[in-house]
Amino acid sequence: MRRPVEDIIDFESWILEARRKANTNLLGGASNILYLTGSSDSFEYFQMWLVGLGRETFEKVTADPDTLSDVPEVQHFLTMQRDRIPRTDDDWPQLEELAYVAPIAWEEVTGTDTQALYDVLEARGETFEGVFHSTDEEWDPQDKEEAARRVPRSYRFIREFYGRT
């Protein structure tokens, strides 16, 4: 909230670009197969968590969602889940708060509502295509054959992880 308004706008633009990059049905399917997400809200918060893991991990996973099972934080979470280790809110692969950083700062600094931030972004040429709805091909991650074909590493990993062959 101590940053200039332009920085807040730039940050939200950057977050929207990250969401656009991570908001694919392929990544959503991989995260679903690995029991990291279930609903559209949890997938959105998962995307923010993925951003929070850093550029290298984010770029690797968004370029190839089937590498998600290689991420140490994913493996740690799954181990906690499988072994029934008590978890706190911080252990879940979600970072909902990151999605609200710029809008909250915007409202505090400008005294206007979040819609005004999105109006400014739109005036700058920002598009929202792909941010709120995936633009790649839809598929059903619950279809075992389809899952094995689309994200074979993740599908194989979770089956072996839980001892299901």
C-alpha positions as a Python dict, from the first residue, in 0.01 Angstrom:
ca = {
    (1, 'M'): (0, 0, 0),
    (2, 'R'): (307, 222, 13),
    (3, 'R'): (375, 172, -356),
    (4, 'P'): (275, 417, -628),
    (5, 'V'): (-54, 349, -806),
    (6, 'E'): (135, 253, -1124),
    (7, 'D'): (314, -26, -933),
    (8, 'I'): (-18, -159, -808),
    (9, 'I'): (-156, -161, -1162),
    (10, 'D'): (161, -330, -1291),
    (11, 'F'): (143, -593, -1018),
    (12, 'E'): (-217, -679, -1099),
    (13, 'S'): (-130, -697, -1468),
    (14, 'W'): (152, -938, -1382),
    (15, 'I'): (-80, -1151, -1166),
    (16, 'L'): (-335, -1165, -1447),
    (17, 'E'): (-62, -1279, -1688),
    (18, 'A'): (46, -1549, -1443),
    (19, 'R'): (-314, -1665, -1401),
    (20, 'R'): (-361, -1670, -1777),
    (21, 'K'): (-50, -1884, -1816),
    (22, 'A'): (-151, -2124, -1536),
    (23, 'N'): (-522, -2138, -1614),
    (24, 'T'): (-524, -2436, -1848),
    (25, 'N'): (-740, -2744, -1846),
    (26, 'L'): (-423, -2950, -1870),
    (27, 'L'): (-278, -2803, -1549),
    (28, 'G'): (-621, -2816, -1385),
    (29, 'G'): (-646, -3185, -1474),
    (30, 'A'): (-297, -3261, -1343),
    (31, 'S'): (-369, -3078, -1015),
    (32, 'N'): (-700, -3263, -985),
    (33, 'I'): (-542, -3604, -1049),
    (34, 'L'): (-284, -3529, -780),
    (35, 'Y'): (-561, -3437, -532),
    (36, 'L'): (-437, -3079, -506),
    (37, 'T'): (-756, -2914, -632),
    (38, 'G'): (-1119, -2999, -677),
    (39, 'S'): (-1322, -2687, -742),
    (40, 'S'): (-1263, -2392, -971),
    (41, 'D'): (-1193, -2174, -666),
    (42, 'S'): (-933, -2415, -531),
    (43, 'F'): (-769, -2423, -876),
    (44, 'E'): (-749, -2043, -880),
    (45, 'Y'): (-588, -2040, -535),
    (46, 'F'): (-360, -2325, -645),
    (47, 'Q'): (-244, -2108, -937),
    (48, 'M'): (-146, -1835, -691),
    (49, 'W'): (36, -2095, -476),
    (50, 'L'): (226, -2205, -785),
    (51, 'V'): (330, -1842, -843),
    (52, 'G'): (447, -1833, -482),
    (53, 'L'): (681, -2126, -542),
    (54, 'G'): (897, -1902, -761),
    (55, 'R'): (964, -1834, -1125),
    (56, 'E'): (1161, -2151, -1202),
    (57, 'T'): (894, -2387, -1068),
    (58, 'F'): (610, -2179, -1211),
    (59, 'E'): (763, -2169, -1560),
    (60, 'K'): (848, -2539, -1558),
    (61, 'V'): (501, -2651, -1450),
    (62, 'T'): (307, -2413, -1675),
    (63, 'A'): (521, -2518, -1973),
    (64, 'D'): (462, -2886, -1893),
    (65, 'P'): (185, -2951, -1639),
    (66, 'D'): (285, -3316, -1628),
    (67, 'T'): (593, -3212, -1426),
    (68, 'L'): (371, -3109, -1133),
    (69, 'S'): (437, -3435, -950),
    (70, 'D'): (812, -3353, -954),
    (71, 'V'): (765, -3041, -739),
    (72, 'P'): (901, -3108, -387),
    (73, 'E'): (623, -2905, -222),
    (74, 'V'): (362, -3116, -403),
    (75, 'Q'): (533, -3437, -292),
    (76, 'H'): (551, -3307, 65),
    (77, 'F'): (181, -3218, 69),
    (78, 'L'): (85, -3555, -77),
    (79, 'T'): (298, -3735, 180),
    (80, 'M'): (123, -3546, 459),
    (81, 'Q'): (-212, -3633, 305),
    (82, 'R'): (-132, -4002, 249),
    (83, 'D'): (24, -4048, 593),
    (84, 'R'): (-257, -3854, 762),
    (85, 'I'): (-15, -3603, 911),
    (86, 'P'): (-211, -3313, 1060),
    (87, 'R'): (-199, -3008, 834),
    (88, 'T'): (-243, -2640, 896),
    (89, 'D'): (-389, -2390, 651),
    (90, 'D'): (-31, -2305, 548),
    (91, 'D'): (27, -2662, 427),
    (92, 'W'): (-247, -2658, 163),
    (93, 'P'): (-138, -2583, -195),
    (94, 'Q'): (-338, -2263, -207),
    (95, 'L'): (-244, -1896, -177),
    (96, 'E'): (-575, -1715, -212),
    (97, 'E'): (-440, -1397, -55),
    (98, 'L'): (-206, -1331, -348),
    (99, 'A'): (-505, -1281, -576),
    (100, 'Y'): (-621, -990, -357),
    (101, 'V'): (-294, -802, -301),
    (102, 'A'): (-336, -548, -580),
    (103, 'P'): (-714, -497, -545),
    (104, 'I'): (-685, -432, -171),
    (105, 'A'): (-389, -197, -219),
    (106, 'W'): (-575, -23, -503),
    (107, 'E'): (-881, 42, -289),
    (108, 'E'): (-672, 167, 1),
    (109, 'V'): (-450, 398, -208),
    (110, 'T'): (-708, 533, -452),
    (111, 'G'): (-1025, 519, -246),
    (112, 'T'): (-1206, 365, -544),
    (113, 'D'): (-1340, 15, -587),
    (114, 'T'): (-1169, -274, -761),
    (115, 'Q'): (-1373, -226, -1078),
    (116, 'A'): (-1185, 101, -1133),
    (117, 'L'): (-857, -97, -1128),
    (118, 'Y'): (-990, -329, -1396),
    (119, 'D'): (-1113, -32, -1598),
    (120, 'V'): (-761, 113, -1591),
    (121, 'L'): (-614, -222, -1693),
    (122, 'E'): (-862, -251, -1978),
    (123, 'A'): (-778, 102, -2092),
    (124, 'R'): (-412, -3, -2100),
    (125, 'G'): (-504, -283, -2339),
    (126, 'E'): (-520, -565, -2086),
    (127, 'T'): (-747, -845, -2195),
    (128, 'F'): (-906, -1093, -1963),
    (129, 'E'): (-920, -1376, -2216),
    (130, 'G'): (-798, -1694, -2053),
    (131, 'V'): (-779, -1544, -1703),
    (132, 'F'): (-1113, -1663, -1574),
    (133, 'H'): (-1183, -1950, -1816),
    (134, 'S'): (-930, -2186, -1969),
    (135, 'T'): (-886, -2156, -2343),
    (136, 'D'): (-735, -2499, -2408),
    (137, 'E'): (-926, -2820, -2476),
    (138, 'E'): (-1152, -2944, -2198),
    (139, 'W'): (-1121, -3303, -2077),
    (140, 'D'): (-1231, -3512, -1783),
    (141, 'P'): (-950, -3586, -1536),
    (142, 'Q'): (-1172, -3857, -1382),
    (143, 'D'): (-1154, -4054, -1708),
    (144, 'K'): (-860, -4285, -1632),
    (145, 'E'): (-770, -4351, -1996),
    (146, 'E'): (-781, -3982, -2082),
    (147, 'A'): (-579, -3890, -1773),
    (148, 'A'): (-316, -4154, -1853),
    (149, 'R'): (-290, -4014, -2205),
    (150, 'R'): (-282, -3642, -2123),
    (151, 'V'): (-68, -3639, -1807),
    (152, 'P'): (96, -3983, -1796),
    (153, 'R'): (365, -3896, -1540),
    (154, 'S'): (119, -3744, -1294),
    (155, 'Y'): (-128, -4029, -1343),
    (156, 'R'): (142, -4292, -1294),
    (157, 'F'): (293, -4104, -998),
    (158, 'I'): (-31, -4081, -799),
    (159, 'R'): (-123, -4443, -865),
    (160, 'E'): (219, -4563, -749),
    (161, 'F'): (221, -4317, -459),
    (162, 'Y'): (-99, -4469, -321),
    (163, 'G'): (-4, -4823, -422),
    (164, 'R'): (-263, -4857, -698),
    (165, 'T'): (-133, -5023, -1008),
}
